């Protein structure tokens, strides 16, 4: 099934919607389905992964954030920016981490706001992401983050 998921993402773009839909329709645990959608690396998996950001199981939610970071298209960036406001701090932290993996400067403002999150894991992930993006706006925010109360954030 894992190989099938990977192959679903490798077919020509015009067929990916159908092949990814086959993965979405599998009757398997949601955490495994998110993993398979991640393996496809297909932008066609993004809508299903965005829905998974609000799944009742926290492992499914943060795995979906990771998967969106691995896919990294513009729709994933938008969803991850929105996920920085999710009620679950693990989702917020994973979203920040994923945005750092993508390295899209579009996320800088949202990541700077995440440096003020109540949760130190989220602040740390936002700082790491800003460090990977590295533009002047990100660097200025990181200089301020050196005063964070938490040593991991600093």
C-alpha positions as CSV (number, residue, x, y, z in Angstrom):
1,X,0.0,0.0,0.0
2,X,2.9,2.3,0.8
3,X,4.4,1.7,-2.7
4,X,1.0,2.3,-4.2
5,X,0.7,5.6,-2.4
6,X,4.1,6.7,-3.6
7,X,3.2,5.7,-7.2
8,X,-0.1,7.6,-6.9
9,X,2.0,10.8,-6.6
10,X,4.3,9.9,-9.5
11,X,1.7,9.5,-12.2
12,X,1.2,12.3,-14.7
13,X,-0.4,15.4,-13.1
14,X,-3.6,14.8,-15.1
15,X,-4.1,11.4,-13.4
16,X,-3.0,12.3,-9.9
17,X,-6.4,13.5,-8.8
18,X,-7.8,10.0,-9.5
19,X,-4.9,8.1,-8.0
20,X,-4.7,10.3,-4.8
21,X,-8.5,9.9,-4.5
22,X,-7.9,6.1,-4.4
23,X,-5.7,6.7,-1.3
24,X,-8.3,9.0,0.3
25,X,-11.0,6.4,-0.1
26,X,-9.0,3.6,1.5
27,X,-10.7,2.2,4.6
28,X,-7.7,2.4,6.9
29,X,-7.0,4.3,10.1
30,X,-6.8,8.1,9.6
31,X,-3.2,8.3,10.8
32,X,-2.1,5.8,8.2
33,X,-4.2,7.6,5.5
34,X,-2.4,10.8,6.3
35,X,1.0,9.0,6.1
36,X,0.1,7.6,2.7
37,X,-1.1,11.0,1.5
38,X,2.3,12.4,2.6
39,X,4.1,9.7,0.7
40,X,2.3,10.7,-2.5
41,X,3.9,14.2,-2.3
42,X,1.1,15.2,-4.6
43,X,-0.5,18.6,-4.5
44,X,-3.8,16.8,-5.1
45,X,-3.5,15.5,-1.5
46,X,-3.5,19.0,-0.1
47,X,-7.3,19.3,0.3
48,X,-7.6,16.0,2.3
49,X,-4.6,17.0,4.4
50,X,-6.2,20.4,5.2
51,X,-9.3,18.6,6.4
52,X,-7.1,16.3,8.5
53,X,-5.7,19.4,10.4
54,X,-9.0,19.4,12.3
55,X,-9.3,15.7,12.9
56,X,-10.2,14.6,16.5
57,X,-7.0,12.7,16.9
58,X,-4.0,15.0,17.7
59,X,-1.5,12.6,16.0
60,X,-3.5,12.9,12.8
61,X,-3.6,16.7,13.0
62,X,0.2,17.2,13.5
63,X,1.0,14.5,10.9
64,X,-1.2,16.4,8.4
65,X,0.8,19.6,9.2
66,X,4.0,17.7,8.5
67,X,2.7,16.2,5.3
68,X,1.6,19.7,4.1
69,X,5.2,20.8,4.7
70,X,6.6,17.9,2.7
71,X,4.3,18.7,-0.2
72,X,5.1,22.4,0.0
73,X,2.9,24.0,-2.7
74,X,1.2,27.4,-2.4
75,X,-2.0,25.9,-1.2
76,X,-0.1,24.0,1.5
77,X,1.6,27.3,2.6
78,X,-1.8,29.0,2.9
79,X,-3.2,26.1,5.0
80,X,-0.1,26.0,7.2
81,X,-0.2,29.8,7.8
82,X,-3.8,29.3,8.9
83,X,-2.8,26.3,11.1
84,X,-0.5,28.7,13.1
85,X,-3.8,29.8,14.7
86,X,-5.0,26.3,15.5
87,X,-6.2,25.6,19.0
88,X,-3.8,22.6,19.3
89,X,-0.2,23.8,20.1
90,X,1.3,20.7,18.5
91,X,-0.4,21.6,15.2
92,X,0.8,25.2,15.5
93,X,4.3,24.1,16.2
94,X,4.3,21.5,13.4
95,X,2.9,24.1,11.0
96,X,5.7,26.5,11.9
97,X,8.3,23.8,11.4
98,X,6.7,22.8,8.0
99,X,6.7,26.4,6.9
100,X,10.5,26.5,7.6
101,X,11.0,23.4,5.5
102,X,9.2,25.0,2.6
103,X,11.1,28.3,3.1
104,X,8.4,30.5,1.6
105,X,8.9,34.2,2.4
106,X,5.1,34.5,2.2
107,X,4.9,33.0,5.7
108,X,7.3,35.4,7.4
109,X,4.7,37.7,8.9
110,X,2.7,34.8,10.3
111,X,5.8,33.2,11.7
112,X,6.8,36.5,13.4
113,X,3.4,36.5,15.1
114,X,4.0,32.9,16.2
115,X,7.1,34.1,18.1
116,X,4.6,35.5,20.6
117,X,2.7,32.3,21.0
118,X,1.9,31.2,24.6
119,X,3.5,27.9,23.9
120,X,7.4,27.7,23.9
121,X,7.4,24.8,21.4
122,X,5.5,27.0,18.9
123,X,7.8,29.9,19.5
124,X,10.8,27.7,19.0
125,X,9.5,26.2,15.8
126,X,8.7,29.6,14.5
127,X,12.2,30.8,15.3
128,X,13.7,27.8,13.5
129,X,11.5,28.4,10.5
130,X,12.4,32.1,10.4
131,X,16.1,31.1,10.6
132,X,15.7,28.9,7.5
133,X,13.9,31.6,5.6
134,X,16.5,34.1,6.6
135,X,15.4,37.3,4.9
136,X,16.0,40.7,6.7
137,X,12.5,40.8,8.2
138,X,13.0,37.3,9.7
139,X,16.5,38.2,11.0
140,X,15.1,41.3,12.8
141,X,12.4,39.2,14.5
142,X,15.0,36.6,15.5
143,X,17.1,39.3,17.1
144,X,14.1,40.1,19.3
145,X,13.5,36.5,20.0
146,X,16.9,36.3,21.7
147,X,15.1,37.8,24.7
148,X,12.6,35.0,25.0
149,X,12.1,33.6,28.5
150,X,12.7,30.1,27.2
151,X,16.2,29.0,26.4
152,X,15.1,26.7,23.6
153,X,13.5,29.6,21.9
154,X,16.6,31.7,22.3
